[in-house]
Amino acid sequence: MSLLDDYQNFNEDPGEIYPADDPNASRRARVDLERQIVILGSDLKKILREIVDLEAQRRKFKKEEERIRVDRDALDKKLKKLDNERTFLEEEIRGLKKKLKTLK
């Protein structure tokens, strides 16, 4: 029966794990709670550090994204300029070929 009693006590509230007649029960419960607080506090600090790191990485990516956008815009302008020059030169070549045909 003692094993069954232990199992029932295990599923109850953590404050009730220790029998009420034990003088050290409240001290043990307090120590357990303090230990849990320290562990959870440590986990919280770890998550907060990770959040700060990820936010810094996001800012870095945003700056890189802006730089890439500026570079892309400059390339688009250059490409458009070269495309206009190509079109002009093709038209000029066609015109010269027509003149050449008329001279023959």
matplotlib code that plots the C-alpha trace (Angstrom):
import matplotlib.pyplot as plt

x = [0.0, 2.9, 3.7, 0.2, 0.3, 3.5, 1.9, -1.1, 1.1, 3.2, 0.2, -1.0, 0.0, 3.8, 3.2, 1.4, 4.2, 5.6, 3.5, 2.0, 3.4, 7.0, 8.6, 11.0, 8.3, 7.7, 11.5, 11.9, 9.0, 10.4, 13.9, 12.2, 10.3, 13.4, 15.3, 12.6, 12.6, 16.3, 16.1, 13.2, 15.0, 18.1, 15.9, 14.3, 17.7, 18.8, 15.7, 16.1, 19.7, 18.6, 15.9, 18.4, 20.8, 18.0, 16.8, 20.4, 20.6, 17.3, 18.6, 21.8, 19.7, 17.6, 20.7, 22.0, 18.6, 18.6, 22.2, 21.2, 18.1, 20.3, 22.7, 19.9, 18.4, 21.8, 22.1, 18.5, 19.4, 22.6, 20.8, 18.1, 20.8, 22.7, 19.4, 18.6, 22.1, 21.7, 18.3, 19.9, 22.8, 20.6, 18.5, 21.6, 22.9, 19.6, 19.7, 23.2, 22.4, 19.5, 21.8, 24.3, 21.6, 20.6, 24.2, 24.5]
y = [0.0, 2.4, 2.4, 3.3, 6.2, 7.5, 7.5, 9.4, 11.9, 12.3, 13.4, 16.0, 19.6, 20.0, 21.8, 18.7, 16.2, 16.5, 15.3, 18.1, 16.6, 16.9, 20.0, 20.4, 20.1, 23.8, 24.4, 21.7, 23.1, 26.6, 25.3, 23.5, 26.6, 28.8, 26.3, 26.3, 30.1, 30.2, 27.7, 29.6, 32.9, 31.5, 30.2, 33.6, 35.4, 33.0, 33.7, 37.5, 37.3, 35.3, 37.9, 40.7, 38.8, 38.1, 41.7, 42.8, 40.3, 41.6, 45.2, 44.0, 42.2, 45.3, 47.4, 44.8, 44.7, 48.5, 48.4, 45.6, 47.6, 50.7, 48.6, 47.0, 50.4, 51.6, 48.4, 48.9, 52.5, 51.4, 48.5, 50.9, 53.3, 50.5, 49.2, 52.7, 52.9, 49.4, 50.4, 53.7, 51.8, 49.1, 51.9, 53.6, 50.4, 49.7, 53.2, 52.8, 49.4, 51.0, 53.7, 51.1, 49.2, 52.4, 53.1, 49.7]
z = [0.0, 0.6, -3.1, -4.0, -1.4, -2.9, -6.4, -5.2, -3.4, -6.6, -8.6, -6.1, -5.7, -5.2, -1.9, -0.6, -1.5, 2.0, 4.8, 7.0, 10.2, 8.9, 10.5, 7.6, 5.0, 4.5, 4.4, 1.7, -0.3, -0.1, -1.2, -4.2, -5.2, -4.9, -7.1, -9.7, -9.6, -10.2, -13.1, -14.7, -14.2, -16.0, -18.8, -19.1, -19.3, -22.0, -24.0, -23.6, -24.8, -27.8, -28.5, -28.4, -30.7, -33.2, -33.2, -33.9, -36.8, -38.1, -38.1, -39.9, -42.6, -43.0, -43.7, -46.1, -47.8, -48.2, -49.7, -52.1, -53.2, -53.9, -55.9, -57.8, -58.7, -60.0, -62.1, -63.5, -64.5, -66.1, -67.9, -69.2, -70.5, -72.3, -73.7, -75.1, -76.6, -78.1, -79.7, -81.1, -82.6, -84.1, -85.7, -87.0, -88.5, -90.2, -91.7, -92.9, -94.5, -96.3, -97.6, -98.7, -100.7, -102.4, -103.5, -105.3]

ax = plt.figure().add_subplot(projection="3d")
ax.plot(x, y, z, "-o")
ax.set_aspect("equal")
plt.show()
